[in-house]
Amino acid sequence: MTTTPTPIPRPDGIVGLHALRRMIRERSVIAAFEAFHEKLGNVFQLQLSGFHPVVLVGPDANRFVLVEQAAQLAWRSPTDPIARLLGHGLLVEDGEKMHDEPRAVMMNALRARIMPAYIDAMWRGTNTVLRTWQPGQQVDMLEAMRHLSLLIVFDALFRHDFAPDVHALWGHTMRLMRFISPGAWMIWTGAPSPGYAKARAAYDACLHGIIARRRASYDASQDDLLGLLIGAGYDDAMIRDEMMTMVVAGHDTTTALLAWAWLMLGQHPDALSAAREEARTVLGPADLDAPPPTHEQVRQLAYTESVVKETLRLYPPAHLGSRIALSALDYQGYHIPAGTRVIYSIYLTQRMAEYWPEPLAFRPERFARDAARPTAFSYLPFGGGPRLCIGNHFGEQQAIMVIARVLQCFEVDVLKQGVVMHMGATIEPRQGKHGISAVVRPRA
């Protein structure tokens, strides 16, 4: 006797109208996801022209996608803009040869025990941006965090000084980010993308130039990510794809995380005061010429670490994961046909009251080092399972160091009005067409 699958809930006109009104009111696409989740539950299917993903929410759903059925859920969808940009980078590949083997090589530059080696680069990149700030200046914190994040990725992972290139490539950077953001491609495969080819060509020229110069001076002792890829015997095309993956994924997520962290600190004066005091206690008085901290000093930034983790809970930059079902799947009585796009929502899971008391409240103490660990798969800002984000340790350490370094040297007064959640390649805070603003003043 066969059991008839339970129909996957889909929004009707009333639910759809409710979601639309909420999206307009909050000026955020994610508000529609929240509305669908509230009305339809932890499993629902979107109904857009040509785009019908099944959305799964909650720890069980995350375990199902990331572990239990990981082999039956493919990352790669060749027509998605992210796959077109990253080529065969490991973020958009599956299988042993195209994902597992290069990941193993690259992990040698990104394991937790390697992080002390990147302290100097993170300090340099942050200082480069802070030295441009003037007393009383109104700073676009999203832009500033993107600037320093790009400098840090190129310096730490490729041993390349990106400062001479950053302004010339800034417009191209933003164009590539728009290309991989949600847009017309979701319902129109092959939708035109003016400016993309030019932006990609500019970045490709930069990356291939870095590769060529490194090959000319390469020796086997070079253990940064670029050196490891060359040493493993990959050709220039493959190395370009992995470098582009690290530039795109490595800088944009940390940019968004830091921007949200500044907003959270600006909205919570007690948290800002505690983080400011910790920065001064651990790192010393304001001094833009101070040497980098030791690894032990970075480890002492425990409260700042909890601020970063709580920000990641409320505003995970990569707010969802997307897969393609390679075969028919069954989840809790629901039938998911082969070829279906399956989305698991990190954002919605991390705001579920069943797992997070006062889920909308910003409470860094949830992540104090002596606090209870979250329920498995209820907290996954970096994904989970065998495809856990390769840069999780790098991103967290960078965010902790940047926040502490800024607060060591500057008073930061965030302008909190009119902030909306913008869904680009990541979710990021915006005020109008710009990121959140803050007035900065040197600390005495």
N, C-alpha and C positions, 0 to 999 in steps of 0.2 A: 504494500500500500504506500503510495507516494503522498507526501505532504505538499499541499499547495503553498508556494511562497507567499509571504505577507507583502502586499503592494508597498513599494517605497513611497512614503508621503511626498506629495508635491504641492507647492503653494497654489491655492485657488485664487480667484479674483480678489476676495476679501483679504486674504493673507498677503497677496502681492501688493495690494493697495496700502496695507498697513506698513509693509517693508519700504515701499516707495516714499511714503510720507515721512517715515523715520529717517531714511537716507537723506531726504531733502532737508529735514529739520537739523540733522547733525552734520550735514555736508560731508558724509563719509559712506563709502560703499560697504564698509564693515558693519555699519549700523543695520543694513539690510540682512546680512548674515545673522546678526544677533536676533533680529526680529523673526527670521525663519526658524532659528533654533528654539526660541521661546514658544512659538506656535506649533511647530512640527516635531520637536524632539531631537534626539541624538543622531538620527538618520533621516536625510531628506535629499531630494533631487531637484536641482535647478532646472528651469525650463526657459532657456534662451534660444533664439534662432541659431541652430547649428552647434549649440553648446549645452550639454545636458549632464554635467558632472554629478556624481553621487557624493554627498558630503557626510563625513563621519565625525562624530565628536565624542570625546571622553577617553579615559585611560584604556579601556578595553578596545576601542577603535584604534587607538594609536599602536597598541601591541599587535593587533591584527594586521595592520599595514606594515609596520616596521620590522616585525619579527616573524609572526606566525605565517604570513603569506608573502613575505618579502620576495621570494623567488618567483612568485606569480604576478608581481606588480612591478612593471618596468618604469624606470625613470625616463628613458629617452622617448621623446615624441619629436621626430625630425622636423616637423613644420613649426614647432614652437620657436618663437624668436630667441629664447635663451639657448636653444640647441644650435640655431644658426650662428649665433655670435661666438659661443664657446667651442664649436666644432666637436672635437672628441675629448674635451676636458672631462675629468672624472665626475664632475657634478651632474653631467647629462649622459653618462654612459652606464652600461650594465655589463655584467659578466666578468670572468676572471682576467682575460687579456686586456680589455679596455678600461676596466674599473679597478679590479682588485690588485693587479700587479703595479700599475702606476701609483695607486694609493699607498701601497706598502713602501715604495721608494720615497714618496713625499712625506709620509709619516715620520721618517727619520729626521726631518727638519721641524716637526710640529708636535712632538711628544711633550708632555708636561715637564720632563726633566731638562728639555732644551730651552725652556722659556727664559732662564736667567741670561742666556746669550743675546736676547733681544732687548734687554733693558736699555742699553745705550742708544739703539736706533729709535726706540719709543721716546726716550728723553730728547734726542736731537730733533725729531720731527715735531714734537710738541713745542719745544723752545723756538724753533724757526717761526712758527705761527705766533706765539706769544710775543715775540720781539717786535711784531708789527702793530701791536695794540697800543693805542694812545689813551692817556687818562680821560675818562668820560666818554670814550668812543662807544657808539651803539654798534654792536657786532652781530651779524647774522650767524648764530651759533651752529646752525646746520651747515652752512657753507664753511665755517672755520673748522668744524670737526671733519668735514670731507677733505679739506685741504691737508690737514695733518695726517689723516688716515692714509691718503695716497702716498705721502712722503714716507710714512712708516712702512707700508707694504713693500714699496720698491727698495727701500734701504735694507730692511731686515731680511727679506726673502730673496732678493736678487742682487744685493750689494750695489745698488745703483742710486745715485743722487738724482732724484726726480725734480728737485727744485727748479732747475733751468727749463724743464719741460712743462711744469704743471699749469702755467698760465696759458701757454700756446695750445695745450690739449684740454683745457677746461671745458670749452664749449663742446668738444667731441665727447668728453666724458659724460656730460649731461645728456647728449643726444643718444649715446649708447644705453644710458639708464632708462630713458624714455622708450627706446625700442623694445626693451624686455619687460616693460610695465604692462599691466592689463590694458587692453585696447581693442581696436577693431579686429585684430587677428583672431580674437576668441570666437568670432562669428563669421569671419571672412578670411579664409586661408589665402595668403598672398596679398593682403591689403598693402597698399603703397606705404612706404616709410621714407619720406624725403629727408635727405641728409645722412641716412644711415651708412650708405656705402662710403661716403667721404670720411665720416667719423671712424669707421672700421679701418679704412686704409691708413689713416693717420696713426691709429694705435698700433696697427700691424707693423708699420715702418719703425715705430719706436721700439717695439718688442723685438723685432728681428735684428735691429741694430744692437740691442743689448746682448742678444744671443751671439751675434757675430763677434763682438768685442770680447765676450767671455771665452768663446772657443779659441780665440787667438792667444789668450793668456791662461788657458785652463791648466790646472794640475789637480791630481787626484785628492789633494788635501782639502779642497774647497767643499765644505759641507753645508752651505746654504742650499735653499731649495733648487735654485737654478743649477748650481754645481752638481747636485745629486742627480738631476735629470740628465745633464750632459754625461755624467759618469755612468749612468745606466744605459747609455747608448741610444737614446731616443733621437729621432730626427728633428730638424728645426720646426716642422709643421706641428708635430706633437708637443714639443716644448712650448711653442707659441700658444697652443690651446690650453695647456696647464697654467701658463703664466696669466693668460687672460682670465681664466677661471679664478685664480687667486686675487687678481686685481679687482674684478667685478664683485665676487662674493666676499672677498676679504675686506674691501674698503667700505662698501655700501652698507653692509649690516652694522658695522661698528659705528659708522657715521650716524645712522638712525638711532642706535642704542644710546650714544652719547647725547644726541639732541634731546631725546626723551628724558634722559637722566637730568639734564639741566632744567628741563621743565618741572620734573618732580621735585628737585631740590628747591626751585624757585617757589613752588606752591606749598612747600612744607618747611617753614623756617627752622624748626627744631632739627630736622634732618640736615639741613644746610649747615647749621651751626655745629653739629656734631662732626660732620665730614670736614668742615673747615678746621676745627680744633685738632682733629686727628692728623690732617695734612701738616699743620704747623708742628705738632708734637713729634711726628715721625720723620719729617723731611727737613725741619728747621725753619728759620726765618726766610722771608721772601728774598730770593737771589736768583736772577736769571742766568747767572754764571756759575751756579753751584754744580758740583759734579753729580753724575747719576747716582741714584740710591743703590744700595746693595740689594741682593735678592732677599735677605732677611728683612730689610726695611720694607720692601714691597709686601712681604708676607704679613707685616704688622698693620697693614691698612685694612683691618678686618671690617670696620664699619663701612668703609667705602666699598668693599667687596659686597657687603649685604645690600647696599644701595643699588649696585649694578645688577645683582641677581633679582631683586624685587622689581626693578625697572624692566628686566627681561621677562618677568612673569606678566606684568601688566601690558607691556608693549613689545612682544617678541618681533624683531624686525622682519624675519621670515615667518609670517604669521600663519602660513599653511604649507602643506606639502602636497604635491600632485604626482599621481602615478597613473599608468595605463594597465588595465587588467589584461593579462596575457591569456587567461582562461576564465571560464565562468567561475564565480565565487559565491559562497553563501556566508552571510554574516548575520547572526542572531535572527535567523528566519527570513532574511531579505535576500533575494537573488540578484546578483550583479553580473550581467552578461559580459562575455569576453569583449574587449575593445572599449569598455566604458572607462572614462576618466574618473578616478577616485581621488577625492580630496580629503585629507584629514586636517582638522582645524586646531592648530596649536593655540591660537588666540582664544577661542571659545573654551577649550579645555582648561586653560589656565585661569579662567574666570568662573569656574563652576563652584557654586556654593557648597556642594557636597564634599569638596576637597580643600576649599580655601575659605575659612571664616572671614566674613566681611571682604568678599572677593574684590570689590572695587576700591578698597582702601589701600593706600600706599603705606606698607608696614615693613620696613627693612629688617625688623627683628625676626621676621619669619625665617630669615636666612642667617641668623647668628650662628656661629660655628658650633654652639652647643644646643641648637634647636633641633627638634625632631625632623627627620628627613621626610620630604613629601611622598605621598603615595606614588608607587611606581607608575611611570608614564602619565602622571598628572602635570609634570613640569618637564618640558622638553623644548626649550628655546633653540637648541641646536639639533633637534631631531633625536634619533635614538637608534638602537639596534646596530647592525653591521655598517650602516651608512651614517652613523653619528658624524656631525660636521667635523671635518678634519682640522678646522681652525678654531675650535672652541676655546682651548687654553690661550691661544694667541689673542683672540678677541677680548676675552675677559681681562687678561693682564693689561692689554692696551687701555681698555676703558678705565680700569682702576688707576693706572698710572696717570692718564691724562686728567681725570677729575682731580686727583690729589695734587698734581703739579699746577694746574690752573688755580686751585684754591689756596695753595701755598703762596702764590704770587699776586693774586688778584681778588678783589671783591667783585662778585658777579650778581647783578640785579636783573633778573629775568623779567621781561615784559610779558605778562601772562594773559592778556586779553585777546580774544578773537582767535584762539588756537583751534585748528581742526586737524583731524587725522587724515592724512593724504595717503592713498594707496598707490604707490609707484612700484618700483622693483621691490621695495620694502615698504613698511608703513612708517611714516615720518611725520613729525609735527610741523604744521605750516601756519603762517599768519599771512593771509592773502597769497601772493605768488612767491613769497619768500619763506625761509625757515624762521624759527623763533628768534627773537631779538633779545639782547641783553646789554646793559650798560656796564662797562668794565672799568675798574679803577685799581691802580697798583696798591697792594697792601703795604703798610708801613713796616 
